[in-house]
Amino acid sequence: MSLLLLAAIVVPAVPTPQHYVFFSRERLRIQERSFLDNPNIAGAQLKYTWRELEPVRDQYNLKLILDDLATLERHGKRLWIQLQDASFSRDSVLVPEYLRGPGLQRRCRAAVRLSRG
């Protein structure tokens, strides 16, 4: 009997599932009252592209994330970040330009040769 009681005390509580609204890249929608005033919604999931966050090699711009996070935190909401680096559309460029430069294919082929030994 005491062993069962001890097991019940030690087992951690199961977290309650939380609900997030997927707004994709429509970040202005996180300011809608219907979203902000709903206590059943824990936060928002927003997409950010690699290109937005690193416009130039090794230079990072986190202003979009910080602004969105500040808006959500003011209303007791959380942010779920989705980093977008690929797309099914040939017209979408989601990675920084330095990854698309003319030497990229040559560097990739060299890396593949090195990995094969």
C-alpha positions in Angstrom: 0.0 0.0 0.0 2.7 2.5 0.9 4.6 1.7 -2.3 1.6 2.7 -4.4 1.1 5.9 -2.5 4.8 6.8 -3.0 4.6 6.1 -6.7 1.6 8.4 -7.0 3.5 11.2 -5.3 6.6 10.9 -7.4 5.0 10.7 -10.8 5.0 14.2 -12.4 1.8 15.7 -13.6 1.0 15.4 -17.3 1.1 18.9 -18.9 -2.2 20.2 -20.2 -2.3 20.6 -24.0 -2.2 24.2 -25.1 -3.7 25.8 -28.3 -1.7 28.0 -30.7 -3.1 29.7 -33.7 -1.1 29.3 -36.9 -1.0 32.7 -38.6 1.7 31.8 -41.1 3.3 35.1 -42.2 0.3 37.2 -41.4 1.9 38.7 -38.3 -0.5 41.7 -38.0 -3.2 39.2 -37.1 -1.6 38.7 -33.7 -3.1 42.1 -32.8 -6.7 40.9 -33.4 -8.9 41.2 -30.3 -10.6 37.9 -31.0 -7.2 36.2 -30.6 -5.7 38.3 -27.8 -8.8 38.2 -25.6 -9.4 34.4 -25.9 -8.1 32.8 -22.7 -8.2 29.3 -24.4 -5.4 30.2 -26.8 -1.9 30.1 -25.4 -0.2 31.9 -28.3 0.7 32.2 -32.0 2.7 30.2 -34.4 4.4 32.5 -37.0 6.7 31.8 -39.9 10.0 33.7 -40.4 12.3 33.1 -43.3 16.0 32.5 -43.0 16.5 35.3 -45.4 14.6 37.8 -43.1 16.6 36.8 -40.1 20.0 36.7 -41.8 19.9 39.2 -44.6 23.7 39.3 -45.0 26.1 36.5 -44.0 26.7 36.5 -40.2 24.5 39.6 -39.8 21.3 38.8 -37.9 18.1 40.8 -37.8 15.8 39.6 -35.0 13.6 42.7 -34.9 10.6 40.9 -36.4 10.8 38.1 -33.7 11.4 40.6 -30.9 8.5 42.8 -32.0 6.1 39.9 -32.3 7.2 38.5 -29.0 6.8 41.8 -27.2 3.2 42.1 -28.6 2.3 38.6 -27.5 3.9 38.9 -24.0 2.0 42.1 -23.3 -1.2 40.0 -23.6 0.1 36.9 -21.8 0.6 34.9 -25.0 3.5 32.9 -26.2 5.3 32.6 -29.6 6.0 29.4 -31.5 8.6 30.2 -34.2 8.7 28.3 -37.5 11.9 28.9 -39.5 11.2 28.6 -43.2 14.1 27.7 -45.4 12.4 25.8 -48.2 9.4 26.1 -50.4 7.6 24.3 -53.1 7.5 27.4 -55.2 10.5 28.3 -57.4 9.6 32.0 -57.0 10.1 31.9 -53.2 13.6 32.8 -52.1 13.7 31.9 -48.4 17.5 31.7 -47.8 20.1 34.4 -47.8 21.7 35.3 -51.1 25.1 34.0 -50.0 23.7 30.5 -50.1 22.5 31.0 -53.7 25.7 32.5 -55.1 27.5 31.0 -58.2 30.1 29.2 -56.1 27.5 27.3 -54.1 27.1 24.4 -56.5 30.9 24.0 -56.7 31.2 24.0 -52.9 28.3 21.4 -52.6 29.9 19.1 -55.1 33.3 19.3 -53.2 31.5 18.6 -49.9 29.8 15.5 -51.4 33.2 14.2 -52.8 34.8 14.7 -49.4 32.0 12.9 -47.6 32.4 9.9 -49.9 36.0 9.6 -49.1 
